[in-house]
Amino acid sequence: MDLLQPRLMASIVDEGIMKNDLSHIRETGLLMIGVALIGLLGGAGCTIFSSIASQHFGKDLRIRLFEQIQSFSFRNLDERKTGSLITRLTNDVVQLQTFVQMILRTFVRTPLLLIGSLIMAILLSPNLTTVLLVSVPVLFFILYLLTKRSFPLFTKMQTKLDSVNTVLQENLSGVRVIKAFVRMDYEQERFNRTNEDYTQAAIRANRLMALSMPLMTLVLNASIVAVLWFGGLQYFEGSLEIGKLIAFINYVTQLLMSMLMLSNMLVFVSRAKVSADRVNEVLNTHSEIVNPLHPENVPASHEGSVQFSNVSFSYSNSADDLVLRDISFTAEPGQTVAILGATGAGKTTLVHLIPRLYEVHSGEIRVDGVLLQDYDLDLLRSKVAVVMQQAILFSGTIKDNIRYGHPSATDDQIVAAAKAAEAASFIEQLEQGYDTILGQKGVNLSGGQKQRISLARALVTEPSILILDDSTSAVDLKTEAKILKAIETEAKRMTKLIIAQRISSVTKADLILVLSDGVMAAKGTHEELLRTSSVYQDIYRSQRKEDTSHV
């Protein structure tokens, strides 16, 4: 419809005005109005449907990215900062969403308008079209240079935005530590510095894109002047009618305005290209931990035996940087296995291998006699419950948090798990009890209370294997003793692996593993290790001295 308007206007001038034909002017004028209304309807429909399509595209892409991140192994998550992942899920998706809307609305219309205007201009006056043979290549050359220079600048800009989000996330997560150590000024300076880096990167990128408008406008105006000059000469010579000259100028204007629109959209193209690359990095990151094509048909029983055979592990997946080396032991169903060792000995890493949160570098791990790699992941992780040292709770009620791993748990099961975790006493003292709403990360609870709710969350799933990763570190000795006694009573069938700092907590364990720099320094019962292991004896003596000094 837009391409038809200049041709109709030329007809009004040449056939109506120049020949004083009022009926032709009236009929063609009404036709122009009808054409404009059809164009308006098409444009409005295009805008509406492109908006709907782009919004759904953004929704689908966010879901796909979220699913992909959920499938990552711990190693994948270690390699990518949380702030960067948040930026890709939000800002980068918005950039692509905007780009899709432009593709559907403008990137279809603009090239067709450009090509159509060129064809119509050639049909009107092949001689005047030579002006376009100069201006159009110049415009394309300008677009090419700007596009080539803009990509690295926008890549750097998005990387700087990652840094801003990372600093912001760290500050919001650690705001209590910041206030406790009076580091507000330092953190403010750190954020200002990161924010300034992002601002300068954005200015450099957008400053380059700002050149496109004046350069394109200059070429546009120069082309119109040239058309008027040479077209005027042809009119005076009688080889070109005035209406066709006006129509030709309109087509040239449409053509060059289309180029101008393309240059204006260049900033969105550049940012979308960078965002697409960053999103594809996430989508193309594949976890080394995948479900087997034909998983072993293992019943979801409560046996819970765990066998490590010469297991080694490295975070970098390199044999030169092993965190665990040649670890071998067997935990029989229902046994309690304690794991001791200094900080950095590899205790947490070892237990994270059991639910296959990391993949072993070498060696084998079997649960109930079946290799971990042959398990369906959901089945394996349903058999294993991990209570981590850092208790992570979610917004919602206490009841919702306890039944997180067992959504169909009854109120009686929730209360029983809370009692076993020594959490029922403080929960029942709360005004709303189990329906108490927790703030973000359980901010309205103490560290020990959060640990006990995390323990109840694990117990309510009734796993075959229960892993306690120093999960009673925030409670007092008396409460810890009650918790361990309750676990022994309520979880007799479960195989229990307990990471502990205090030997007094694990003296009754069926098997104690002592790790030192990723190597199994000793293993046995408490009495056996006191007789045979110098490392265990040193730990035992040092802790007895501490206990005596406290008394």
C-alpha positions in Angstrom: 0.0 0.0 0.0 2.9 2.4 0.8 4.4 1.7 -2.6 1.1 2.4 -4.4 0.6 5.9 -2.9 3.3 7.9 -4.9 2.1 6.3 -8.1 -1.5 7.4 -7.4 -0.2 10.9 -6.5 1.6 11.1 -9.8 -1.6 10.2 -11.6 -3.5 13.0 -9.7 -0.9 15.6 -10.7 -0.3 14.5 -14.4 -3.8 13.3 -15.3 -5.9 15.4 -12.9 -4.3 18.7 -12.1 -2.4 19.3 -15.3 -5.4 18.3 -17.4 -8.0 19.9 -15.1 -9.9 16.6 -14.7 -11.7 17.0 -11.4 -13.4 13.6 -11.6 -10.0 11.8 -11.9 -8.7 13.8 -8.9 -11.8 12.8 -6.9 -11.7 9.1 -7.9 -8.0 8.7 -7.4 -8.1 10.7 -4.1 -10.7 8.3 -2.7 -8.6 5.4 -3.9 -5.6 6.8 -2.0 -7.7 7.1 1.1 -8.8 3.4 0.8 -5.2 2.3 0.2 -4.1 4.2 3.3 -6.8 2.6 5.4 -5.8 -0.9 4.2 -2.2 0.0 5.0 -3.2 1.2 8.5 -5.1 -2.0 9.2 -2.1 -4.1 8.0 0.3 -2.1 10.1 -1.8 -2.3 13.3 -2.3 -6.1 12.8 1.5 -6.6 12.3 2.3 -4.6 15.4 -0.2 -6.5 17.6 0.7 -10.0 16.4 4.5 -9.3 16.4 4.2 -8.2 20.0 2.3 -11.3 21.0 4.7 -13.6 19.2 7.8 -11.8 20.7 6.4 -12.0 24.2 5.8 -15.8 23.8 9.3 -16.2 22.3 10.8 -14.5 25.4 8.7 -16.7 27.7 9.7 -19.9 25.9 13.4 -18.9 25.8 13.5 -18.1 29.6 11.9 -21.5 30.3 14.4 -23.3 28.1 17.3 -21.5 29.7 16.0 -22.2 33.2 15.6 -25.9 32.3 19.1 -26.0 30.9 20.6 -24.4 34.1 18.6 -26.9 36.2 20.3 -29.7 34.3 23.8 -28.4 35.0 26.1 -30.4 37.2 27.9 -28.7 40.1 31.0 -28.4 37.9 29.0 -26.4 35.3 27.6 -24.1 38.0 31.1 -23.6 39.4 32.3 -22.5 36.0 29.6 -19.8 35.5 29.0 -17.0 38.0 25.4 -16.6 39.3 25.3 -12.9 38.2 26.2 -13.9 34.6 23.4 -16.5 34.5 20.9 -14.0 35.9 21.9 -11.4 33.2 21.4 -14.0 30.5 18.0 -15.0 31.8 16.8 -11.4 32.0 18.6 -8.7 30.0 19.9 -10.9 27.2 16.4 -12.5 26.7 14.8 -9.1 26.6 17.3 -8.0 23.9 16.4 -11.0 21.8 12.7 -10.5 22.5 12.9 -7.0 21.2 14.9 -8.2 18.2 12.2 -10.8 17.3 9.5 -8.2 17.5 11.5 -6.0 15.1 12.1 -8.9 12.7 8.4 -9.6 12.5 7.4 -6.0 12.2 10.2 -3.9 10.7 12.7 -6.3 9.3 10.1 -7.7 6.9 8.5 -4.4 5.9 11.7 -2.4 5.5 13.6 -4.6 3.0 10.4 -5.1 0.9 9.9 -1.3 1.0 13.5 -0.7 -0.1 13.4 -3.2 -3.0 9.9 -2.1 -4.0 10.8 1.6 -4.0 13.9 0.8 -6.2 11.8 -1.1 -8.7 9.1 1.6 -8.9 11.7 4.3 -9.3 13.4 2.4 -12.2 10.0 2.0 -13.9 9.3 5.7 -13.5 12.7 7.0 -14.8 15.6 4.7 -15.6 17.9 7.8 -16.2 17.3 9.3 -12.7 18.0 5.9 -11.1 21.7 6.4 -11.7 21.6 8.7 -8.7 20.7 5.6 -6.6 23.6 3.6 -8.0 25.9 6.0 -6.1 24.0 6.6 -2.8 22.7 3.1 -2.1 26.2 1.4 -2.1 27.5 4.3 0.1 24.7 3.6 2.6 25.4 -0.2 2.6 29.1 0.5 3.1 28.3 2.7 6.1 26.0 0.1 7.6 28.7 -2.6 7.1 31.4 -0.6 8.9 29.2 0.3 11.8 28.0 -3.3 12.3 31.5 -4.7 12.2 32.8 -2.2 14.8 29.8 -2.5 17.1 29.8 -6.2 17.8 32.9 -6.3 20.1 31.8 -3.1 21.9 28.4 -4.6 22.7 30.0 -7.9 23.8 32.2 -5.9 26.2 29.1 -4.0 27.4 27.2 -7.2 28.3 30.2 -8.6 30.1 30.4 -5.4 32.2 26.7 -5.8 33.0 27.5 -9.4 34.2 29.9 -7.8 36.7 27.4 -5.3 37.9 24.9 -8.1 38.6 27.5 -10.2 40.3 28.5 -7.4 42.6 24.9 -6.6 43.3 24.0 -10.2 44.1 27.0 -10.5 46.4 26.0 -7.4 48.3 22.3 -8.3 48.7 23.3 -11.8 49.8 25.9 -10.6 52.3 24.4 -7.4 53.4 24.5 -8.5 57.1 28.2 -9.2 56.9 28.8 -5.9 55.2 27.0 -4.0 58.0 28.6 -6.1 60.8 32.1 -5.2 59.5 31.1 -1.6 58.6 32.2 -2.1 55.0 29.3 -0.1 53.4 31.7 2.6 52.0 34.0 -0.1 50.5 31.1 -1.9 48.9 29.6 1.3 47.7 33.0 2.2 46.1 33.2 -1.3 44.6 29.7 -1.1 43.1 30.4 2.5 41.8 33.5 1.3 40.1 31.8 -1.6 38.4 28.8 0.5 37.5 31.1 3.2 36.0 32.9 0.5 33.9 29.6 -0.6 32.5 28.4 2.9 31.9 31.6 3.8 30.0 31.4 0.6 27.9 27.7 1.4 27.1 28.7 5.0 26.1 31.4 3.8 23.8 29.1 1.4 22.1 26.2 3.8 21.7 28.5 6.7 20.7 29.5 4.6 17.6 25.8 3.8 16.8 25.0 7.5 17.2 27.1 8.2 14.1 24.7 6.2 11.9 21.9 8.8 12.0 23.8 11.9 10.8 25.8 9.9 8.2 22.6 8.3 6.7 20.7 11.6 6.8 23.6 13.3 5.0 23.5 10.7 2.2 19.6 10.9 2.1 19.5 14.7 1.7 22.3 14.7 -0.9 20.4 12.1 -2.9 17.2 14.1 -2.9 19.1 17.3 -4.0 20.6 15.3 -6.8 17.2 14.0 -7.9 15.7 17.4 -7.8 18.6 18.9 -9.9 18.7 16.3 -12.6 14.9 15.7 -12.5 14.3 19.4 -12.9 16.6 19.5 -16.0 14.6 16.6 -17.5 11.3 18.4 -16.8 12.4 21.6 -18.5 13.6 19.5 -21.5 10.1 17.9 -21.6 11.3 14.3 -21.1 9.8 13.9 -17.6 6.4 14.9 -16.3 6.1 16.8 -13.1 3.9 14.2 -11.4 6.4 11.4 -12.2 9.2 13.6 -10.8 7.3 14.1 -7.5 6.5 10.3 -7.4 10.2 9.5 -8.1 11.3 11.8 -5.2 8.8 10.0 -3.0 10.2 6.6 -4.0 13.8 7.8 -3.4 12.8 9.1 0.0 11.1 5.8 0.9 14.1 3.9 -0.3 16.6 6.0 1.7 14.3 6.2 4.7 14.2 2.4 4.7 18.0 2.4 4.8 17.8 4.9 7.6 15.5 2.6 9.5 17.9 -0.2 9.0 20.7 1.9 10.5 18.5 2.8 13.5 17.9 -0.8 14.1 21.5 -1.6 13.9 22.0 -1.0 17.6 19.3 -3.7 18.3 20.9 -6.1 15.8 24.3 -5.7 17.4 23.0 -6.2 20.9 20.8 -9.1 19.9 23.8 -10.8 18.2 25.8 -10.5 21.4 22.9 -11.7 23.5 22.3 -14.6 21.2 25.9 -15.7 21.5 25.7 -15.5 25.3 22.4 -17.4 25.4 23.7 -20.1 23.1 26.7 -20.5 25.4 24.3 -21.6 28.1 22.2 -23.7 25.8 25.2 -25.4 24.3 26.7 -26.2 27.7 26.0 -29.8 28.4 26.4 -31.5 31.7 28.7 -34.4 31.9 26.1 -36.0 34.2 23.4 -37.4 31.9 20.8 -40.1 32.4 21.8 -43.4 30.8 19.8 -44.4 27.7 18.9 -47.7 29.3 19.0 -47.2 33.1 19.3 -50.3 35.3 16.0 -51.5 36.6 16.6 -50.8 40.3 13.8 -51.0 42.8 13.4 -48.0 45.0 14.3 -50.1 48.0 15.7 -49.1 51.4 18.9 -51.1 51.3 21.3 -48.2 50.9 24.7 -49.8 50.6 27.4 -47.5 49.3 30.7 -48.8 47.9 33.7 -46.6 46.8 36.4 -48.4 44.7 39.6 -46.4 44.0 37.6 -43.2 43.5 39.5 -40.1 42.4 38.0 -36.7 41.6 39.2 -33.3 40.3 37.1 -30.1 39.9 39.0 -29.3 36.7 38.6 -32.9 35.5 42.4 -33.1 35.3 44.6 -35.9 36.8 47.1 -33.3 37.8 44.7 -31.5 40.2 43.0 -34.3 42.1 41.0 -33.3 45.2 40.3 -37.0 46.1 42.7 -39.8 45.4 42.0 -43.6 45.5 39.2 -43.5 48.0 37.8 -47.0 48.9 35.3 -48.0 51.5 32.0 -49.8 51.9 29.0 -48.6 53.9 26.5 -51.4 54.6 22.8 -50.8 54.8 21.8 -49.2 58.1 25.4 -48.4 59.1 26.6 -45.0 60.3 29.8 -43.8 58.6 31.5 -40.8 60.0 33.9 -38.7 57.9 36.6 -36.6 59.7 39.3 -34.4 58.5 40.7 -30.9 58.4 39.2 -28.1 56.3 39.9 -28.7 52.6 40.5 -32.4 53.1 37.7 -33.3 50.6 34.9 -34.4 53.0 32.1 -32.5 51.3 33.3 -33.3 47.9 33.3 -37.0 48.7 29.6 -37.1 49.8 28.6 -34.9 46.8 29.7 -37.8 44.6 27.1 -40.2 46.0 24.0 -38.5 44.5 26.1 -37.8 41.4 26.2 -34.0 41.8 29.7 -34.3 40.4 31.1 -37.0 38.1 34.1 -39.0 39.3 37.4 -38.7 37.5 38.2 -42.4 37.9 37.1 -45.3 40.0 33.6 -46.6 40.7 30.8 -45.8 43.1 28.0 -48.3 43.6 24.8 -47.9 45.5 23.0 -51.2 46.3 25.6 -52.9 44.0 24.7 -50.8 40.9 27.0 -48.3 39.3 25.9 -44.7 39.7 26.2 -44.2 35.9 23.6 -46.9 35.4 21.0 -45.3 37.7 18.1 -43.1 36.5 19.1 -39.8 38.1 15.7 -39.1 39.6 15.6 -42.6 41.2 19.2 -42.2 42.5 18.6 -38.8 44.1 15.3 -40.0 45.6 17.3 -42.6 47.5 19.8 -40.1 48.8 19.0 -37.1 51.0 21.7 -34.5 51.6 21.6 -32.0 54.5 24.2 -29.4 53.7 26.1 -27.3 56.2 24.8 -24.1 54.8 21.0 -24.5 55.3 19.1 -23.2 52.3 15.4 -22.4 52.9 12.9 -21.0 50.5 10.2 -18.3 50.9 7.0 -19.9 52.1 5.8 -21.6 55.2 7.8 -23.9 57.5 5.5 -26.7 56.5 6.2 -26.1 52.7 10.0 -26.2 53.4 9.8 -29.5 55.3 7.7 -31.2 52.6 9.9 -29.7 49.8 11.4 -33.0 48.8 8.2 -35.0 49.5 5.2 -32.8 48.3 2.6 -35.5 49.3 3.8 -35.8 52.9 1.0 -35.7 55.5 1.0 -33.3 58.4 1.8 -36.3 60.7 4.9 -37.1 58.7 6.0 -33.5 58.8 5.6 -33.3 62.6 7.4 -36.7 63.0 10.3 -35.4 60.9 10.4 -32.2 62.8 10.5 -34.0 66.1 13.4 -36.3 64.9 15.3 -33.2 63.9 14.7 -31.5 67.3 12.8 -28.7 65.4 9.3 -29.3 66.7 9.9 -27.6 70.0 10.8 -24.2 68.6 8.3 -24.5 65.7 5.4 -25.1 68.0 6.4 -22.0 70.1 5.9 -19.8 67.0 2.6 -18.0 66.8 1.7 -19.6 63.4 3.5 -22.9 64.2 4.2 -24.9 61.0 2.3 -22.2 59.0 4.8 -19.5 59.9 5.9 -17.6 56.8 9.7 -17.6 56.3 11.5 -14.7 54.8 14.0 -15.0 52.0 16.5 -17.8 52.8 14.7 -18.2 56.2 16.0 -14.8 57.4 13.7 -14.8 60.4 15.3 -18.0 61.9 18.6 -18.6 63.6 21.3 -20.7 62.0 20.6 -23.7 64.2 16.9 -23.5 63.5 17.5 -23.4 59.8 19.8 -26.4 60.1 17.1 -28.4 62.0 14.4 -27.6 59.4 16.8 -28.7 56.7 17.3 -32.0 58.5 13.6 -32.4 58.9 13.2 -31.8 55.2 15.6 -34.7 54.5 14.1 -37.1 57.0 10.6 -36.7 55.7 11.6 -38.1 52.3 12.6 -41.4 54.1 15.7 -41.9 52.0 17.8 -45.0 51.8 21.0 -42.9 52.4 21.1 -39.9 54.6 24.1 -37.5 54.3 24.7 -35.0 57.0 27.4 -32.5 55.9 28.4 -30.9 59.2 24.7 -30.0 59.4 24.6 -29.6 63.2 27.5 -27.1 63.4 25.2 -24.3 64.5 23.5 -26.1 67.4 24.9 -26.7 70.9 26.3 -30.1 72.0 23.2 -31.0 74.0 20.9 -30.5 71.0 23.3 -32.2 68.7 23.4 -35.3 70.9 19.5 -35.3 70.9 19.5 -35.0 67.1 21.9 -37.8 66.6 20.1 -40.0 69.1 16.8 -39.3 67.3 18.3 -40.1 64.0 19.6 -43.4 65.3 16.1 -44.2 66.5 14.0 -42.9 63.7 16.4 -43.8 60.8 17.6 -47.2 61.7 17.1 -48.5 58.2 18.9 -45.6 56.6 22.6 -45.7 55.8 24.0 -42.6 57.4 27.1 -40.7 56.3 28.0 -37.9 58.8 30.6 -35.3 58.2 31.6 -34.0 61.7 34.1 -31.7 63.3 33.8 -33.2 66.8 34.9 -36.8 67.5 32.5 -36.9 70.4 29.7 -36.8 67.9 30.7 -39.9 66.1 32.4 -42.3 68.6 29.5 -44.8 68.1 29.8 -44.8 64.3 30.2 -48.2 62.7 33.0 -46.8 60.5 35.0 -43.7 60.7 36.9 -42.3 57.7 39.8 -39.9 58.3 40.7 -37.8 55.3 43.9 -35.8 54.9 44.6 -33.8 51.7 42.2 -35.9 49.7 43.7 -39.2 50.8 42.2 -41.8 53.1 44.5 -41.5 56.1 42.8 -44.1 58.2 39.5 -45.9 58.6 37.9 -48.1 61.3 35.9 -47.8 64.5 36.7 -45.3 67.2 38.5 -47.9 69.3 40.5 -49.2 66.3 41.6 -45.8 65.2 42.7 -44.8 68.7 45.0 -47.8 68.7 46.3 -47.7 65.1 46.0 -44.1 63.6 48.3 -41.4 64.7 46.3 -38.8 62.7 43.1 -39.8 64.6 44.9 -39.8 67.9 46.2 -36.2 67.3 42.6 -35.0 66.5 41.3 -36.8 69.5 43.9 -35.4 71.9 43.5 -31.8 70.5 39.8 -31.9 71.0 40.0 -33.3 74.5 42.4 -30.4 75.4 39.9 -27.9 73.9 37.0 -29.5 75.9 39.1 -29.4 79.1 40.1 -25.8 78.6 36.5 -24.8 78.1 35.6 -26.5 81.3 
